[in-house]
Amino acid sequence: MRDRQRREPRERGGGDGAVDAGPDGSRPRPYADAAPAPGSHSTADATPGPAPDSVPDPPPVPTAELDSDESAAARRRRRAQFLRELNEAKALRERVKPRQARAARMRQQMRMRTFRW
Protein backbone atom coordinates (compact mmCIF):
# COMPACT_ATOMS: atom_id res chain seq x y z
CA MET A 1 0.00 0.00 0.00
CA ARG A 2 2.85 2.37 0.72
CA ASP A 3 4.14 1.68 -2.79
CA ARG A 4 0.94 3.11 -4.21
CA GLN A 5 1.17 6.22 -2.06
CA ARG A 6 4.80 6.90 -3.05
CA ARG A 7 4.22 6.76 -6.79
CA GLU A 8 4.48 9.94 -8.77
CA PRO A 9 1.23 11.84 -9.50
CA ARG A 10 1.50 11.04 -13.20
CA GLU A 11 1.64 7.32 -12.39
CA ARG A 12 -1.46 7.59 -10.19
CA GLY A 13 -3.52 9.01 -13.02
CA GLY A 14 -3.11 12.73 -12.43
CA GLY A 15 -0.85 15.17 -14.21
CA ASP A 16 -0.66 15.17 -18.02
CA GLY A 17 -3.60 12.82 -18.51
CA ALA A 18 -1.60 9.64 -19.15
CA VAL A 19 -3.96 7.12 -17.58
CA ASP A 20 -3.71 3.36 -17.81
CA ALA A 21 -6.57 1.56 -19.52
CA GLY A 22 -8.96 -0.44 -17.37
CA PRO A 23 -9.35 -4.22 -17.52
CA ASP A 24 -11.91 -3.94 -20.33
CA GLY A 25 -9.74 -1.54 -22.35
CA SER A 26 -11.80 1.54 -21.44
CA ARG A 27 -10.24 4.64 -19.96
CA PRO A 28 -11.72 6.26 -16.85
CA ARG A 29 -13.62 9.47 -17.43
CA PRO A 30 -11.86 12.55 -15.98
CA TYR A 31 -15.12 14.11 -14.73
CA ALA A 32 -18.35 12.58 -13.50
CA ASP A 33 -20.51 14.78 -15.72
CA ALA A 34 -18.47 14.15 -18.88
CA ALA A 35 -20.09 12.39 -21.83
CA PRO A 36 -19.89 8.58 -21.77
CA ALA A 37 -17.18 6.89 -23.76
CA PRO A 38 -18.21 5.76 -27.24
CA GLY A 39 -19.49 2.21 -27.21
CA SER A 40 -20.41 2.31 -23.52
CA HIS A 41 -23.93 1.35 -22.59
CA SER A 42 -26.00 3.50 -20.30
CA THR A 43 -29.58 3.10 -19.17
CA ALA A 44 -30.64 6.27 -20.99
CA ASP A 45 -29.35 4.90 -24.30
CA ALA A 46 -31.01 1.52 -23.79
CA THR A 47 -34.58 2.82 -23.88
CA PRO A 48 -35.78 2.92 -27.47
CA GLY A 49 -37.49 6.05 -28.72
CA PRO A 50 -40.89 6.07 -30.42
CA ALA A 51 -41.11 4.24 -33.71
CA PRO A 52 -40.81 6.60 -36.70
CA ASP A 53 -44.21 5.59 -38.11
CA SER A 54 -46.11 5.74 -34.79
CA VAL A 55 -48.73 8.40 -34.15
CA PRO A 56 -47.79 10.91 -31.42
CA ASP A 57 -49.80 10.82 -28.21
CA PRO A 58 -52.66 13.31 -27.91
CA PRO A 59 -51.98 16.30 -25.65
CA PRO A 60 -52.72 15.60 -21.98
CA VAL A 61 -56.17 16.59 -20.77
CA PRO A 62 -56.11 18.85 -17.69
CA THR A 63 -56.91 16.52 -14.82
CA ALA A 64 -57.85 19.29 -12.39
CA GLU A 65 -61.02 20.01 -14.36
CA LEU A 66 -62.10 16.39 -14.85
CA ASP A 67 -61.69 14.63 -11.52
CA SER A 68 -60.92 17.17 -8.83
CA ASP A 69 -63.39 15.49 -6.47
CA GLU A 70 -62.04 12.04 -7.25
CA SER A 71 -58.43 13.12 -6.78
CA ALA A 72 -59.28 14.81 -3.48
CA ALA A 73 -61.04 11.66 -2.29
CA ALA A 74 -58.12 9.51 -3.44
CA ARG A 75 -55.70 11.82 -1.63
CA ARG A 76 -57.76 11.57 1.57
CA ARG A 77 -57.81 7.76 1.27
CA ARG A 78 -54.04 7.64 0.78
CA ARG A 79 -53.52 10.01 3.70
CA ALA A 80 -55.78 7.96 5.98
CA GLN A 81 -53.92 4.77 5.01
CA PHE A 82 -50.58 6.47 5.71
CA LEU A 83 -51.73 7.71 9.12
CA ARG A 84 -53.03 4.24 10.04
CA GLU A 85 -49.68 2.68 9.12
CA LEU A 86 -47.82 5.40 11.01
CA ASN A 87 -49.82 4.79 14.18
CA GLU A 88 -49.30 1.05 13.77
CA ALA A 89 -45.54 1.59 13.48
CA LYS A 90 -45.54 3.81 16.58
CA ALA A 91 -47.43 1.15 18.54
CA LEU A 92 -44.97 -1.51 17.39
CA ARG A 93 -42.02 0.67 18.44
CA GLU A 94 -43.70 1.22 21.80
CA ARG A 95 -43.95 -2.55 22.35
CA VAL A 96 -40.47 -3.39 21.06
CA LYS A 97 -38.48 -0.53 22.60
CA PRO A 98 -40.58 0.95 25.41
CA ARG A 99 -37.74 2.88 27.04
CA GLN A 100 -36.58 4.56 23.83
CA ALA A 101 -40.17 5.29 22.82
CA ARG A 102 -40.87 6.93 26.18
CA ALA A 103 -37.72 9.05 25.90
CA ALA A 104 -38.71 10.09 22.38
CA ARG A 105 -42.19 11.01 23.62
CA MET A 106 -40.70 13.13 26.42
CA ARG A 107 -38.36 14.90 24.00
CA GLN A 108 -41.29 15.66 21.70
CA GLN A 109 -43.29 17.07 24.63
CA MET A 110 -40.37 19.31 25.59
CA ARG A 111 -40.09 20.49 21.98
CA MET A 112 -43.78 21.35 21.93
CA ARG A 113 -43.55 23.19 25.26
CA THR A 114 -40.59 25.32 24.22
CA PHE A 115 -41.86 26.15 20.73
CA ARG A 116 -43.07 29.74 20.32
CA TRP A 117 -46.16 30.19 18.15
The first five atom37 places (N, CA, C, CB, O) and aatype in JSON, in Angstrom:
{
  "aatype": [12, 1, 3, 1, 5, 1, 1, 6, 14, 1, 6, 1, 7, 7, 7, 3, 7, 0, 19, 3, 0, 7, 14, 3, 7, 15, 1, 14, 1, 14, 18, 0, 3, 0, 0, 14, 0, 14, 7, 15, 8, 15, 16, 0, 3, 0, 16, 14, 7, 14, 0, 14, 3, 15, 19, 14, 3, 14, 14, 14, 19, 14, 16, 0, 6, 10, 3, 15, 3, 6, 15, 0, 0, 0, 1, 1, 1, 1, 1, 0, 5, 13, 10, 1, 6, 10, 2, 6, 0, 11, 0, 10, 1, 6, 1, 19, 11, 14, 1, 5, 0, 1, 0, 0, 1, 12, 1, 5, 5, 12, 1, 12, 1, 16, 13, 1, 17],
  "atom_mask": [
    [1, 1, 1, 1, 1],
    [1, 1, 1, 1, 1],
    [1, 1, 1, 1, 1],
    [1, 1, 1, 1, 1],
    [1, 1, 1, 1, 1],
    [1, 1, 1, 1, 1],
    [1, 1, 1, 1, 1],
    [1, 1, 1, 1, 1],
    [1, 1, 1, 1, 1],
    [1, 1, 1, 1, 1],
    [1, 1, 1, 1, 1],
    [1, 1, 1, 1, 1],
    [1, 1, 1, 0, 1],
    [1, 1, 1, 0, 1],
    [1, 1, 1, 0, 1],
    [1, 1, 1, 1, 1],
    [1, 1, 1, 0, 1],
    [1, 1, 1, 1, 1],
    [1, 1, 1, 1, 1],
    [1, 1, 1, 1, 1],
    [1, 1, 1, 1, 1],
    [1, 1, 1, 0, 1],
    [1, 1, 1, 1, 1],
    [1, 1, 1, 1, 1],
    [1, 1, 1, 0, 1],
    [1, 1, 1, 1, 1],
    [1, 1, 1, 1, 1],
    [1, 1, 1, 1, 1],
    [1, 1, 1, 1, 1],
    [1, 1, 1, 1, 1],
    [1, 1, 1, 1, 1],
    [1, 1, 1, 1, 1],
    [1, 1, 1, 1, 1],
    [1, 1, 1, 1, 1],
    [1, 1, 1, 1, 1],
    [1, 1, 1, 1, 1],
    [1, 1, 1, 1, 1],
    [1, 1, 1, 1, 1],
    [1, 1, 1, 0, 1],
    [1, 1, 1, 1, 1],
    [1, 1, 1, 1, 1],
    [1, 1, 1, 1, 1],
    [1, 1, 1, 1, 1],
    [1, 1, 1, 1, 1],
    [1, 1, 1, 1, 1],
    [1, 1, 1, 1, 1],
    [1, 1, 1, 1, 1],
    [1, 1, 1, 1, 1],
    [1, 1, 1, 0, 1],
    [1, 1, 1, 1, 1],
    [1, 1, 1, 1, 1],
    [1, 1, 1, 1, 1],
    [1, 1, 1, 1, 1],
    [1, 1, 1, 1, 1],
    [1, 1, 1, 1, 1],
    [1, 1, 1, 1, 1],
    [1, 1, 1, 1, 1],
    [1, 1, 1, 1, 1],
    [1, 1, 1, 1, 1],
    [1, 1, 1, 1, 1],
    [1, 1, 1, 1, 1],
    [1, 1, 1, 1, 1],
    [1, 1, 1, 1, 1],
    [1, 1, 1, 1, 1],
    [1, 1, 1, 1, 1],
    [1, 1, 1, 1, 1],
    [1, 1, 1, 1, 1],
    [1, 1, 1, 1, 1],
    [1, 1, 1, 1, 1],
    [1, 1, 1, 1, 1],
    [1, 1, 1, 1, 1],
    [1, 1, 1, 1, 1],
    [1, 1, 1, 1, 1],
    [1, 1, 1, 1, 1],
    [1, 1, 1, 1, 1],
    [1, 1, 1, 1, 1],
    [1, 1, 1, 1, 1],
    [1, 1, 1, 1, 1],
    [1, 1, 1, 1, 1],
    [1, 1, 1, 1, 1],
    [1, 1, 1, 1, 1],
    [1, 1, 1, 1, 1],
    [1, 1, 1, 1, 1],
    [1, 1, 1, 1, 1],
    [1, 1, 1, 1, 1],
    [1, 1, 1, 1, 1],
    [1, 1, 1, 1, 1],
    [1, 1, 1, 1, 1],
    [1, 1, 1, 1, 1],
    [1, 1, 1, 1, 1],
    [1, 1, 1, 1, 1],
    [1, 1, 1, 1, 1],
    [1, 1, 1, 1, 1],
    [1, 1, 1, 1, 1],
    [1, 1, 1, 1, 1],
    [1, 1, 1, 1, 1],
    [1, 1, 1, 1, 1],
    [1, 1, 1, 1, 1],
    [1, 1, 1, 1, 1],
    [1, 1, 1, 1, 1],
    [1, 1, 1, 1, 1],
    [1, 1, 1, 1, 1],
    [1, 1, 1, 1, 1],
    [1, 1, 1, 1, 1],
    [1, 1, 1, 1, 1],
    [1, 1, 1, 1, 1],
    [1, 1, 1, 1, 1],
    [1, 1, 1, 1, 1],
    [1, 1, 1, 1, 1],
    [1, 1, 1, 1, 1],
    [1, 1, 1, 1, 1],
    [1, 1, 1, 1, 1],
    [1, 1, 1, 1, 1],
    [1, 1, 1, 1, 1],
    [1, 1, 1, 1, 1],
    [1, 1, 1, 1, 1],
    [1, 1, 1, 1, 1]
  ],
  "atom_positions": [
    [[0.82, -1.18, 0.0], [0.0, 0.0, 0.0], [0.87, 1.25, 0.0], [-0.94, 0.0, 1.2], [0.53, 2.24, -0.65]],
    [[1.97, 1.21, 0.71], [2.85, 2.37, 0.72], [3.46, 2.6, -0.65], [3.96, 2.19, 1.75], [3.75, 3.74, -1.02]],
    [[3.64, 1.53, -1.42], [4.14, 1.68, -2.79], [3.21, 2.56, -3.6], [4.29, 0.31, -3.46], [3.66, 3.44, -4.34]],
    [[1.91, 2.33, -3.45], [0.94, 3.11, -4.21], [0.98, 4.58, -3.82], [-0.46, 2.55, -4.0], [0.85, 5.46, -4.66]],
    [[1.16, 4.84, -2.53], [1.17, 6.22, -2.06], [2.42, 6.96, -2.5], [1.05, 6.26, -0.56], [2.38, 8.18, -2.67]],
    [[3.54, 6.26, -2.69], [4.8, 6.9, -3.05], [4.96, 7.14, -4.54], [5.94, 6.08, -2.56], [5.88, 7.84, -4.95]],
    [[4.08, 6.57, -5.35], [4.22, 6.76, -6.79], [4.06, 8.22, -7.16], [3.2, 5.91, -7.54], [3.45, 8.99, -6.43]],
    [[4.59, 8.58, -8.27], [4.48, 9.94, -8.77], [3.03, 10.24, -9.15], [5.42, 10.16, -10.0], [2.28, 9.31, -9.45]],
    [[2.62, 11.51, -9.14], [1.23, 11.84, -9.5], [0.86, 11.38, -10.89], [1.0, 13.34, -9.4], [-0.27, 10.95, -11.12]],
    [[1.79, 11.45, -11.84], [1.5, 11.04, -13.2], [1.19, 9.55, -13.26], [2.67, 11.37, -14.13], [0.36, 9.11, -14.05]],
    [[1.87, 8.77, -12.42], [1.64, 7.32, -12.39], [0.3, 6.98, -11.76], [2.77, 6.62, -11.64], [-0.3, 5.96, -12.08]],
    [[-0.18, 7.84, -10.85], [-1.46, 7.59, -10.19], [-2.64, 7.99, -11.04], [-1.52, 8.32, -8.88], [-3.78, 7.72, -10.67]],
    [[-2.41, 8.63, -12.17], [-3.52, 9.01, -13.02], [-3.73, 10.49, -13.11], [0.0, 0.0, 0.0], [-4.58, 10.94, -13.88]],
    [[-2.98, 11.29, -12.36], [-3.11, 12.73, -12.43], [-2.09, 13.28, -13.41], [0.0, 0.0, 0.0], [-1.47, 12.53, -14.15]],
    [[-1.91, 14.57, -13.41], [-0.85, 15.17, -14.21], [-1.26, 15.4, -15.65], [0.0, 0.0, 0.0], [-2.27, 16.05, -15.91]],
    [[-0.46, 14.86, -16.6], [-0.66, 15.17, -18.02], [-1.75, 14.35, -18.68], [0.6, 14.97, -18.75], [-1.91, 14.43, -19.9]],
    [[-2.49, 13.56, -17.94], [-3.6, 12.82, -18.51], [-3.22, 11.43, -18.99], [0.0, 0.0, 0.0], [-4.05, 10.75, -19.59]],
    [[-2.0, 10.99, -18.75], [-1.6, 9.64, -19.15], [-2.17, 8.67, -18.13], [-0.04, 9.5, -19.24], [-1.63, 8.51, -17.04]],
    [[-3.26, 8.02, -18.49], [-3.96, 7.12, -17.58], [-3.96, 5.73, -18.18], [-5.4, 7.61, -17.29], [-4.21, 5.56, -19.37]],
    [[-3.69, 4.74, -17.34], [-3.71, 3.36, -17.81], [-5.13, 2.95, -18.15], [-3.11, 2.4, -16.77], [-6.08, 3.43, -17.53]],
    [[-5.26, 2.07, -19.13], [-6.57, 1.56, -19.52], [-7.06, 0.59, -18.47], [-6.52, 0.88, -20.91], [-6.26, -0.07, -17.8]],
    [[-8.36, 0.49, -18.32], [-8.96, -0.44, -17.37], [-8.9, -1.86, -17.89], [0.0, 0.0, 0.0], [-8.4, -2.09, -18.99]],
    [[-9.41, -2.82, -17.12], [-9.35, -4.22, -17.52], [-10.11, -4.51, -18.81], [-9.89, -5.09, -16.42], [-9.77, -5.44, -19.53]],
    [[-11.15, -3.71, -19.1], [-11.91, -3.94, -20.33], [-11.42, -3.07, -21.48], [-13.38, -3.69, -20.09], [-12.05, -3.03, -22.53]],
    [[-10.3, -2.36, -21.29], [-9.74, -1.54, -22.35], [-10.28, -0.12, -22.36], [0.0, 0.0, 0.0], [-9.83, 0.7, -23.16]],
    [[-11.23, 0.19, -21.47], [-11.8, 1.54, -21.44], [-10.95, 2.42, -20.53], [-13.27, 1.52, -20.96], [-10.29, 1.94, -19.62]],
    [[-10.98, 3.69, -20.79], [-10.24, 4.64, -19.96], [-11.23, 5.31, -19.01], [-9.49, 5.71, -20.85], [-12.37, 5.58, -19.39]],
    [[-10.81, 5.58, -17.78], [-11.72, 6.26, -16.85], [-12.01, 7.67, -17.31], [-11.12, 6.28, -15.44], [-11.15, 8.34, -17.9]],
    [[-13.23, 8.12, -17.04], [-13.62, 9.47, -17.43], [-13.0, 10.45, -16.43], [-15.17, 9.63, -17.48], [-13.0, 10.18, -15.24]],
    [[-12.48, 11.6, -16.9], [-11.86, 12.55, -15.98], [-12.87, 13.24, -15.07], [-11.09, 13.58, -16.75], [-12.53, 13.59, -13.94]],
    [[-14.1, 13.44, -15.52], [-15.12, 14.11, -14.73], [-16.38, 13.29, -14.73], [-15.39, 15.54, -15.26], [-16.69, 12.58, -15.7]],
    [[-17.13, 13.38, -13.63], [-18.35, 12.58, -13.5], [-19.41, 13.02, -14.49], [-18.89, 12.67, -12.08], [-20.2, 12.19, -14.95]],
    [[-19.46, 14.31, -14.83], [-20.51, 14.78, -15.72], [-20.08, 14.78, -17.19], [-20.94, 16.18, -15.32], [-20.79, 15.32, -18.04]],
    [[-18.93, 14.2, -17.5], [-18.47, 14.15, -18.88], [-19.31, 13.15, -19.66], [-16.97, 13.76, -18.95], [-19.96, 12.28, -19.08]],
    [[-19.31, 13.29, -20.97], [-20.09, 12.39, -21.83], [-19.53, 10.98, -21.73], [-20.07, 12.88, -23.3], [-18.33, 10.82, -21.55]],
    [[-20.38, 9.96, -21.86], [-19.89, 8.58, -21.77], [-18.99, 8.25, -22.95], [-21.06, 7.6, -21.71], [-19.09, 8.84, -24.02]],
    [[-18.11, 7.31, -22.71], [-17.18, 6.89, -23.76], [-17.96, 6.25, -24.88], [-16.11, 5.92, -23.2], [-18.99, 5.61, -24.64]],
    [[-17.49, 6.39, -26.13], [-18.21, 5.76, -27.24], [-18.22, 4.25, -27.07], [-17.58, 6.15, -28.59], [-17.21, 3.64, -26.7]],
    [[-19.36, 3.66, -27.35], [-19.49, 2.21, -27.21], [-19.93, 1.78, -25.83], [0.0, 0.0, 0.0], [-20.25, 0.61, -25.63]],
    [[-19.95, 2.7, -24.85], [-20.41, 2.31, -23.52], [-21.93, 2.3, -23.51], [-19.85, 3.28, -22.43], [-22.57, 3.02, -24.27]],
    [[-22.48, 1.49, -22.65], [-23.93, 1.35, -22.59], [-24.41, 2.02, -21.33], [-24.37, -0.14, -22.62], [-23.91, 1.75, -20.24]],
    [[-25.38, 2.9, -21.47], [-26.0, 3.5, -20.3], [-27.49, 3.21, -20.35], [-25.73, 5.03, -20.24], [-28.02, 2.83, -21.39]],
    [[-28.15, 3.41, -19.22], [-29.58, 3.1, -19.17], [-30.38, 4.07, -20.02], [-30.08, 3.13, -17.73], [-31.43, 3.7, -20.55]],
    [[-29.91, 5.3, -20.17], [-30.64, 6.27, -20.99], [-30.59, 5.88, -22.46], [-30.07, 7.68, -20.79], [-31.56, 6.1, -23.19]],
    [[-29.47, 5.3, -22.91], [-29.35, 4.9, -24.3], [-30.14, 3.63, -24.59], [-27.89, 4.7, -24.67], [-30.53, 3.4, -25.73]],
    [[-30.38, 2.81, -23.58], [-31.01, 1.52, -23.79], [-32.5, 1.63, -24.09], [-30.79, 0.64, -22.58], [-33.06, 0.74, -24.72]],
    [[-33.15, 2.7, -23.64], [-34.58, 2.82, -23.88], [-34.82, 3.28, -25.31], [-35.24, 3.8, -22.87], [-34.32, 4.34, -25.7]],
    [[-35.55, 2.52, -26.08], [-35.78, 2.92, -27.47], [-36.76, 4.08, -27.53], [-36.3, 1.73, -28.29], [-37.66, 4.19, -26.7]],
    [[-36.59, 4.92, -28.51], [-37.49, 6.05, -28.72], [-38.74, 5.57, -29.43], [0.0, 0.0, 0.0], [-38.86, 4.39, -29.73]],
    [[-39.67, 6.48, -29.72], [-40.89, 6.07, -30.42], [-40.55, 5.64, -31.85], [-41.92, 7.23, -30.44], [-39.61, 6.14, -32.46]],
    [[-41.32, 4.72, -32.34], [-41.11, 4.24, -33.71], [-41.38, 5.38, -34.67], [-42.02, 3.01, -34.03], [-42.26, 6.2, -34.41]],
    [[-40.64, 5.47, -35.78], [-40.81, 6.6, -36.7], [-42.2, 6.68, -37.3], [-39.8, 6.51, -37.79], [-42.66, 7.79, -37.6]],
    [[-42.89, 5.55, -37.49], [-44.21, 5.59, -38.11], [-45.35, 5.6, -37.1], [-44.37, 4.41, -39.04], [-46.51, 5.49, -37.49]],
    [[-45.04, 5.73, -35.79], [-46.11, 5.74, -34.79], [-46.74, 7.13, -34.72], [-45.56, 5.31, -33.41], [-46.11, 8.13, -35.05]],
    [[-47.98, 7.16, -34.27], [-48.73, 8.4, -34.15], [-48.39, 9.01, -32.8], [-50.27, 8.17, -34.31], [-48.39, 8.28, -31.8]],
    [[-48.1, 10.3, -32.72], [-47.79, 10.91, -31.42], [-49.0, 10.88, -30.51], [-47.29, 12.36, -31.61], [-50.15, 10.88, -30.96]],
    [[-48.73, 10.85, -29.2], [-49.8, 10.82, -28.21], [-50.58, 12.13, -28.26], [-49.24, 10.58, -26.8], [-50.02, 13.18, -28.57]],
    [[-51.88, 12.07, -27.95], [-52.66, 13.31, -27.91], [-52.2, 14.15, -26.73], [-54.19, 13.01, -27.8], [-51.64, 13.61, -25.77]],
    [[-52.4, 15.46, -26.77], [-51.98, 16.3, -25.65], [-52.73, 15.9, -24.38], [-52.22, 17.8, -25.98], [-53.89, 15.5, -24.45]],
    [[-52.07, 16.01, -23.23], [-52.72, 15.6, -21.98], [-53.91, 16.5, -21.66], [-51.73, 15.62, -20.83], [-53.87, 17.71, -21.86]],
    [[-54.96, 15.87, -21.15], [-56.17, 16.59, -20.77], [-55.96, 17.1, -19.35], [-57.45, 15.68, -20.87], [-55.49, 16.34, -18.5]],
    [[-56.29, 18.35, -19.06], [-56.11, 18.85, -17.69], [-56.92, 18.02, -16.7], [-56.51, 20.34, -17.61], [-58.15, 17.95, -16.8]],
    [[-56.24, 17.41, -15.77], [-56.91, 16.52, -14.82], [-57.64, 17.3, -13.73], [-55.92, 15.57, -14.19], [-58.58, 16.79, -13.13]],
    [[-57.21, 18.52, -13.46], [-57.85, 19.29, -12.39], [-59.31, 19.56, -12.71], [-57.11, 20.61, -12.17], [-60.14, 19.62, -11.8]],
    [[-59.64, 19.73, -13.98], [-61.02, 20.01, -14.36], [-61.88, 18.76, -14.34], [-61.07, 20.65, -15.74], [-63.06, 18.82, -14.0]],
    [[-61.3, 17.6, -14.7], [-62.1, 16.39, -14.85], [-62.43, 15.72, -13.51], [-61.37, 15.41, -15.72], [-63.6, 15.47, -13.23]],
    [[-61.44, 15.45, -12.72], [-61.69, 14.63, -11.52], [-61.1, 15.28, -10.27], [-61.1, 13.23, -11.71], [-60.35, 14.64, -9.54]],
    [[-61.44, 16.52, -10.02], [-60.92, 17.17, -8.83], [-61.49, 16.53, -7.57], [-61.24, 18.67, -8.86], [-60.79, 16.37, -6.57]],
    [[-62.79, 16.15, -7.62], [-63.39, 15.49, -6.47], [-62.78, 14.11, -6.25], [-64.91, 15.38, -6.64], [-62.49, 13.72, -5.13]],
    [[-62.59, 13.38, -7.36], [-62.04, 12.04, -7.25], [-60.6, 12.09, -6.73], [-62.08, 11.32, -8.61], [-60.22, 11.27, -5.9]],
    [[-59.81, 13.04, -7.22], [-58.43, 13.12, -6.78], [-58.36, 13.53, -5.31], [-57.64, 14.1, -7.65], [-57.49, 13.06, -4.57]],
    [[-59.26, 14.41, -4.88], [-59.28, 14.81, -3.48], [-59.66, 13.62, -2.6], [-60.25, 15.98, -3.25], [-59.09, 13.42, -1.53]],
    [[-60.63, 12.84, -3.06], [-61.04, 11.66, -2.29], [-59.91, 10.63, -2.26], [-62.31, 11.03, -2.9], [-59.65, 10.02, -1.22]],
    [[-59.23, 10.46, -3.4], [-58.12, 9.51, -3.44], [-56.99, 9.98, -2.52], [-57.59, 9.33, -4.88], [-56.35, 9.17, -1.85]],
    [[-56.75, 11.28, -2.5], [-55.7, 11.82, -1.63], [-56.05, 11.59, -0.17], [-55.49, 13.32, -1.91], [-55.19, 11.24, 0.64]],
    [[-57.33, 11.81, 0.18], [-57.76, 11.57, 1.57], [-57.62, 10.1, 1.94], [-59.2, 12.03, 1.77], [-57.22, 9.78, 3.05]],
    [[-57.96, 9.19, 1.0], [-57.81, 7.76, 1.27], [-56.34, 7.4, 1.5], [-58.38, 6.93, 0.11], [-56.01, 6.67, 2.43]],
    [[-55.47, 7.93, 0.63], [-54.04, 7.64, 0.78], [-53.51, 8.2, 2.09], [-53.24, 8.22, -0.4], [-52.69, 7.56, 2.76]],
    [[-53.97, 9.39, 2.45], [-53.52, 10.01, 3.7], [-53.99, 9.21, 4.91], [-54.02, 11.46, 3.79], [-53.23, 9.0, 5.85]],
    [[-55.25, 8.76, 4.88], [-55.78, 7.96, 5.98], [-55.0, 6.65, 6.12], [-57.28, 7.67, 5.76], [-54.68, 6.23, 7.23]],
    [[-54.7, 6.02, 4.98], [-53.92, 4.77, 5.01], [-52.54, 5.03, 5.6], [-53.8, 4.18, 3.58], [-52.05, 4.25, 6.42]],
    [[-51.9, 6.13, 5.19], [-50.58, 6.47, 5.71], [-50.63, 6.69, 7.21], [-50.04, 7.71, 5.0], [-49.77, 6.19, 7.94]],
    [[-51.63, 7.43, 7.69], [-51.73, 7.71, 9.12], [-52.0, 6.44, 9.92], [-52.82, 8.73, 9.39], [-51.48, 6.28, 11.03]],
    [[-52.81, 5.53, 9.35], [-53.03, 4.24, 10.04], [-51.72, 3.48, 10.18], [-54.06, 3.38, 9.27], [-51.41, 2.96, 11.25]],
    [[-50.95, 3.41, 9.08], [-49.68, 2.68, 9.12], [-48.69, 3.35, 10.06], [-49.08, 2.58, 7.71], [-47.91, 2.67, 10.72]],
    [[-48.71, 4.69, 10.11], [-47.82, 5.4, 11.01], [-48.14, 5.09, 12.46], [-47.9, 6.91, 10.75], [-47.24, 4.84, 13.26]],
    [[-49.42, 5.11, 12.8], [-49.82, 4.79, 14.18], [-49.49, 3.35, 14.52], [-51.31, 5.05, 14.38], [-49.09, 3.05, 15.65]],
    [[-49.65, 2.46, 13.55], [-49.3, 1.05, 13.77], [-47.8, 0.91, 14.04], [-49.71, 0.2, 12.55], [-47.39, 0.14, 14.91]],
    [[-46.99, 1.65, 13.29], [-45.54, 1.59, 13.48], [-45.15, 2.16, 14.84], [-44.82, 2.36, 12.36], [-44.26, 1.64, 15.51]],
    [[-45.83, 3.23, 15.26], [-45.54, 3.81, 16.58], [-45.89, 2.82, 17.68], [-46.31, 5.12, 16.77], [-45.15, 2.69, 18.66]],
    [[-47.02, 2.13, 17.54], [-47.43, 1.15, 18.54], [-46.43, 0.0, 18.59], [-48.84, 0.62, 18.24], [-46.1, -0.5, 19.67]],
    [[-45.96, -0.43, 17.44], [-44.97, -1.51, 17.39], [-43.68, -1.07, 18.08], [-44.69, -1.93, 15.94], [-43.09, -1.83, 18.84]],
    [[-43.24, 0.15, 17.81], [-42.02, 0.67, 18.44], [-42.2, 0.74, 19.95], [-41.66, 2.06, 17.87], [-41.28, 0.45, 20.71]],
    [[-43.4, 1.13, 20.37], [-43.7, 1.22, 21.8], [-43.56, -0.15, 22.47], [-45.12, 1.78, 22.03], [-43.04, -0.26, 23.58]],
    [[-44.04, -1.2, 21.78], [-43.95, -2.55, 22.35], [-42.52, -3.09, 22.31], [-44.86, -3.5, 21.6], [-42.08, -3.75, 23.25]],
    [[-41.8, -2.81, 21.23], [-40.47, -3.39, 21.06], [-39.42, -2.66, 21.88], [-40.08, -3.38, 19.59], [-38.58, -3.29, 22.51]],
    [[-39.47, -1.33, 21.88], [-38.48, -0.53, 22.6], [-39.2, 0.47, 23.5], [-37.52, 0.2, 21.61], [-39.23, 1.66, 23.18]],
    [[-39.78, 0.03, 24.6], [-40.58, 0.95, 25.41], [-39.77, 2.1, 26.0], [-41.25, 0.19, 26.52], [-40.26, 3.23, 26.09]],
    [[-38.54, 1.83, 26.41], [-37.74, 2.88, 27.04], [-37.39, 3.98, 26.04], [-36.47, 2.28, 27.65], [-37.52, 5.16, 26.34]],
    [[-36.93, 3.57, 24.85], [-36.58, 4.56, 23.83], [-37.81, 5.33, 23.36], [-35.89, 3.88, 22.64], [-37.74, 6.53, 23.1]],
    [[-38.94, 4.63, 23.26], [-40.17, 5.29, 22.82], [-40.62, 6.32, 23.85], [-41.29, 4.25, 22.58], [-41.08, 7.4, 23.49]],
    [[-40.49, 5.99, 25.13], [-40.87, 6.93, 26.18], [-39.96, 8.15, 26.15], [-40.82, 6.26, 27.57], [-40.42, 9.29, 26.29]],
    [[-38.66, 7.92, 25.97], [-37.72, 9.05, 25.9], [-38.03, 9.93, 24.7], [-36.26, 8.53, 25.83], [-37.97, 11.16, 24.79]],
    [[-38.36, 9.32, 23.57], [-38.71, 10.09, 22.38], [-39.97, 10.9, 22.61], [-38.88, 9.17, 21.16], [-40.07, 12.05, 22.17]],
    [[-40.95, 10.3, 23.31], [-42.19, 11.01, 23.62], [-41.91, 12.22, 24.52], [-43.19, 10.06, 24.31], [-42.45, 13.3, 24.3]],
    [[-41.05, 12.03, 25.52], [-40.7, 13.13, 26.42], [-39.97, 14.25, 25.68], [-39.83, 12.62, 27.59], [-40.24, 15.43, 25.91]],
    [[-39.06, 13.88, 24.79], [-38.36, 14.9, 24.0], [-39.34, 15.69, 23.13], [-37.28, 14.26, 23.11], [-39.23, 16.91, 23.01]],
    [[-40.3, 14.99, 22.53], [-41.29, 15.66, 21.7], [-42.15, 16.61, 22.54], [-42.19, 14.63, 20.99], [-42.47, 17.71, 22.1]],
    [[-42.51, 16.19, 23.75], [-43.29, 17.07, 24.63], [-42.5, 18.33, 24.99], [-43.7, 16.32, 25.9], [-43.05, 19.43, 25.02]],
    [[-41.2, 18.15, 25.27], [-40.37, 19.31, 25.59], [-40.27, 20.25, 24.38], [-38.96, 18.87, 26.03], [-40.32, 21.47, 24.53]],
    [[-40.14, 19.67, 23.19], [-40.09, 20.49, 21.98], [-41.36, 21.31, 21.84], [-39.88, 19.6, 20.72], [-41.32, 22.49, 21.53]],
    [[-42.5, 20.66, 22.08], [-43.78, 21.35, 21.93], [-43.94, 22.44, 22.99], [-44.94, 20.35, 22.01], [-44.53, 23.49, 22.72]],
    [[-43.43, 22.19, 24.21], [-43.55, 23.19, 25.26], [-42.68, 24.41, 25.0], [-43.19, 22.59, 26.6], [-43.07, 25.53, 25.34]],
    [[-41.51, 24.21, 24.4], [-40.59, 25.32, 24.22], [-40.79, 26.04, 22.89], [-39.17, 24.84, 24.31], [-40.16, 27.07, 22.65]],
    [[-41.65, 25.51, 22.03], [-41.86, 26.15, 20.73], [-42.71, 27.4, 20.91], [-42.54, 25.17, 19.74], [-43.72, 27.37, 21.62]],
    [[-42.31, 28.49, 20.26], [-43.07, 29.74, 20.32], [-43.95, 29.86, 19.09], [-42.13, 30.97, 20.44], [-43.46, 29.79, 17.97]],
    [[-45.24, 30.04, 19.29], [-46.16, 30.19, 18.15], [-46.1, 31.57, 17.6], [-47.58, 29.86, 18.55], [-46.81, 31.88, 16.64]]
  ]
}
